[in-house]
Amino acid sequence: MDLPLPTSQLDIDVDLGFALFFFLLLCLFLLVTMVRCAQMVLDPYSAISVSTYQEEQVDVSSFLSRAGMASFGTMLNSGVSLLRCVRQFSTGTCSLVRMHAIPKLKQVDRWTEKRSMFGVYDNIGILGDFKAHPKDLITGPAWLRGFRGNELQRLTRKKRMVGDRMMTEDRHNLEKRISFLYRRFNRYGKHR
């Protein structure tokens, strides 16, 4: 009869050993994550990892006693002090600058008339030795080529340039519009 060999109670299988090791590693990671979350809840500005912000002291035990987890308070306080030491070592001295809300991005219209027409006539200078101006290449009525101004200025320019060749009714409507705009600009104009 063979007697069974005496085995100690501490002998652990290799697979079970790996499982216990990773379980303990997971518990440690969970503990560090809980400490970090408690820091962020108590003071979000000091939780931001930027060296220009002053770090404030965080009392985790008072927070946990309010939350009903006083038994973990001492263990988490030691973890917080460890993290605080590591953080002060890595970021150096901090100044007393506080961060405010991030400003909203400015809404820019990328298709305004000025931006959409930028560089349209560049090829004239490149291909044509700068002999032609863009206003000379525009096709259209003579009184509109290269013109900038308001409606009254445009209509008086049209009357000067082609008024003697216009039909009677068109010239009459043009003069009515000019007299209306003249009165309007004199009464409510920008430079009144």
C-alpha positions as CSV (number, residue, x, y, z in Angstrom):
1,M,0.0,0.0,0.0
2,D,1.3,3.3,-1.0
3,L,0.6,6.2,1.2
4,P,-0.3,9.5,-0.4
5,L,2.4,12.1,-0.2
6,P,1.6,14.9,2.1
7,T,0.8,18.1,0.2
8,S,0.9,21.5,1.7
9,Q,-2.2,23.8,1.5
10,L,-0.2,26.6,-0.3
11,D,0.6,24.6,-3.4
12,I,-1.1,26.5,-6.3
13,D,-1.6,25.3,-9.9
14,V,0.2,27.4,-12.6
15,D,-3.0,28.4,-14.3
16,L,-4.6,29.4,-11.0
17,G,-1.5,31.4,-10.2
18,F,-1.7,33.4,-13.4
19,A,-5.4,34.0,-12.9
20,L,-4.9,35.3,-9.3
21,F,-2.0,37.5,-10.5
22,F,-4.1,39.2,-13.2
23,F,-7.1,39.4,-10.8
24,L,-4.9,41.3,-8.3
25,L,-3.5,43.5,-11.1
26,L,-7.1,44.3,-12.1
27,C,-8.0,45.2,-8.5
28,L,-5.0,47.5,-8.3
29,F,-6.0,49.2,-11.6
30,L,-9.5,49.6,-10.3
31,L,-8.3,51.2,-7.1
32,V,-6.1,53.7,-9.0
33,T,-9.0,54.5,-11.3
34,M,-11.3,55.1,-8.3
35,V,-8.7,57.5,-6.7
36,R,-8.4,59.4,-10.0
37,C,-12.1,59.7,-10.4
38,A,-12.5,61.0,-6.8
39,Q,-9.8,63.6,-7.6
40,M,-11.6,64.7,-10.7
41,V,-14.9,65.0,-8.9
42,L,-13.5,67.0,-6.0
43,D,-11.4,69.4,-8.1
44,P,-11.6,69.2,-11.9
45,Y,-9.0,71.9,-12.5
46,S,-6.3,70.2,-10.5
47,A,-7.0,67.0,-12.3
48,I,-6.0,68.5,-15.6
49,S,-2.4,67.5,-16.4
50,V,-1.0,70.9,-17.3
51,S,1.9,72.3,-15.3
52,T,0.6,75.9,-15.2
53,Y,-2.3,75.2,-12.8
54,Q,-1.9,75.2,-9.1
55,E,-2.8,71.9,-7.5
56,E,-5.0,72.0,-4.4
57,Q,-5.0,69.6,-1.6
58,V,-7.7,66.9,-2.0
59,D,-9.2,65.4,1.2
60,V,-10.5,62.1,-0.1
61,S,-11.4,60.7,3.3
62,S,-14.1,63.4,3.9
63,F,-15.5,62.8,0.5
64,L,-15.6,59.0,1.1
65,S,-17.2,59.3,4.5
66,R,-20.0,61.4,3.0
67,A,-20.4,58.7,0.3
68,G,-20.5,55.9,2.9
69,M,-17.1,54.3,2.1
70,A,-15.1,55.3,5.2
71,S,-13.3,52.0,5.4
72,F,-11.5,52.6,2.2
73,G,-10.6,56.2,3.2
74,T,-7.2,55.6,4.7
75,M,-6.1,53.3,1.9
76,L,-7.3,55.8,-0.8
77,N,-5.7,58.7,1.0
78,S,-2.3,56.9,0.8
79,G,-2.9,56.4,-2.9
80,V,-3.8,60.0,-3.4
81,S,-0.7,61.2,-1.6
82,L,1.4,58.8,-3.7
83,L,-0.2,60.2,-6.9
84,R,0.3,63.8,-5.7
85,C,4.0,63.1,-5.0
86,V,4.5,61.6,-8.4
87,R,2.6,64.5,-10.1
88,Q,4.6,67.2,-8.3
89,F,7.8,65.4,-9.3
90,S,6.8,65.2,-13.0
91,T,5.4,68.7,-13.5
92,G,7.7,70.8,-11.2
93,T,6.5,74.0,-9.5
94,C,3.0,75.3,-10.4
95,S,1.8,78.9,-10.7
96,L,-1.5,80.3,-9.6
97,V,-3.3,80.3,-13.0
98,R,-6.9,79.2,-13.2
99,M,-8.5,77.9,-16.4
100,H,-11.8,79.4,-17.6
101,A,-14.2,78.0,-20.1
102,I,-12.8,77.3,-23.6
103,P,-13.9,80.0,-26.0
104,K,-16.3,79.1,-28.7
105,L,-14.9,78.7,-32.2
106,K,-15.6,81.6,-34.5
107,Q,-18.0,80.7,-37.3
108,V,-16.3,81.8,-40.6
109,D,-18.2,81.9,-43.9
110,R,-15.7,80.5,-46.3
111,W,-17.8,81.4,-49.4
112,T,-18.2,85.1,-49.0
113,E,-17.9,87.0,-52.3
114,K,-14.4,88.2,-51.5
115,R,-13.0,84.8,-50.5
116,S,-14.7,83.0,-53.4
117,M,-13.3,85.3,-56.0
118,F,-9.8,85.4,-54.6
119,G,-7.2,84.7,-57.2
120,V,-9.6,84.5,-60.1
121,Y,-7.7,86.8,-62.4
122,D,-4.2,85.7,-61.4
123,N,-3.7,83.9,-64.7
124,I,-3.9,87.2,-66.6
125,G,-0.7,88.3,-65.1
126,I,1.0,85.0,-65.4
127,L,-0.1,84.2,-69.0
128,G,-0.5,87.7,-70.5
129,D,2.5,89.7,-69.2
130,F,0.2,92.0,-67.2
131,K,-1.0,93.8,-70.3
132,A,-4.8,93.3,-69.7
133,H,-6.7,94.4,-66.7
134,P,-9.5,92.1,-65.5
135,K,-12.1,94.8,-66.0
136,D,-11.2,94.9,-69.7
137,L,-12.0,91.2,-70.0
138,I,-15.4,91.5,-68.5
139,T,-18.2,91.3,-71.1
140,G,-21.4,93.1,-70.5
141,P,-23.0,96.6,-70.8
142,A,-20.5,99.5,-71.2
143,W,-21.9,101.4,-68.1
144,L,-21.3,98.3,-65.9
145,R,-17.7,97.4,-66.8
146,G,-15.4,98.0,-63.9
147,F,-18.1,99.9,-62.0
148,R,-18.4,100.0,-58.2
149,G,-21.2,102.1,-56.6
150,N,-24.8,102.2,-55.5
151,E,-27.9,102.1,-57.7
152,L,-28.2,105.9,-58.1
153,Q,-24.6,106.2,-59.3
154,R,-25.1,103.2,-61.7
155,L,-28.3,104.7,-63.2
156,T,-26.8,108.2,-63.7
157,R,-23.8,106.6,-65.3
158,K,-26.2,104.6,-67.6
159,K,-28.1,107.8,-68.5
160,R,-24.8,109.6,-69.3
161,M,-23.4,106.8,-71.5
162,V,-26.5,105.5,-73.4
163,G,-29.3,107.8,-72.5
164,D,-29.5,109.5,-75.8
165,R,-29.9,106.1,-77.6
166,M,-32.6,104.8,-75.3
167,M,-36.3,104.3,-76.2
168,T,-38.7,106.9,-74.8
169,E,-40.5,104.7,-72.3
170,D,-37.2,103.1,-71.0
171,R,-35.6,106.6,-70.6
172,H,-38.8,107.9,-68.8
173,N,-38.7,104.9,-66.4
174,L,-34.9,105.5,-65.8
175,E,-35.4,109.2,-65.0
176,K,-38.3,108.3,-62.6
177,R,-36.1,105.8,-60.8
178,I,-33.2,108.3,-60.6
179,S,-35.5,111.1,-59.2
180,F,-36.9,108.6,-56.6
181,L,-33.4,107.5,-55.5
182,Y,-32.2,111.1,-55.4
183,R,-35.0,112.1,-53.0
184,R,-34.5,109.0,-51.0
185,F,-30.7,109.4,-50.6
186,N,-31.2,113.1,-49.7
187,R,-33.8,112.2,-47.0
188,Y,-32.5,108.9,-45.5
189,G,-29.1,108.6,-47.0
190,K,-26.0,107.4,-45.1
191,H,-24.3,110.8,-45.3
192,R,-27.3,112.9,-44.3
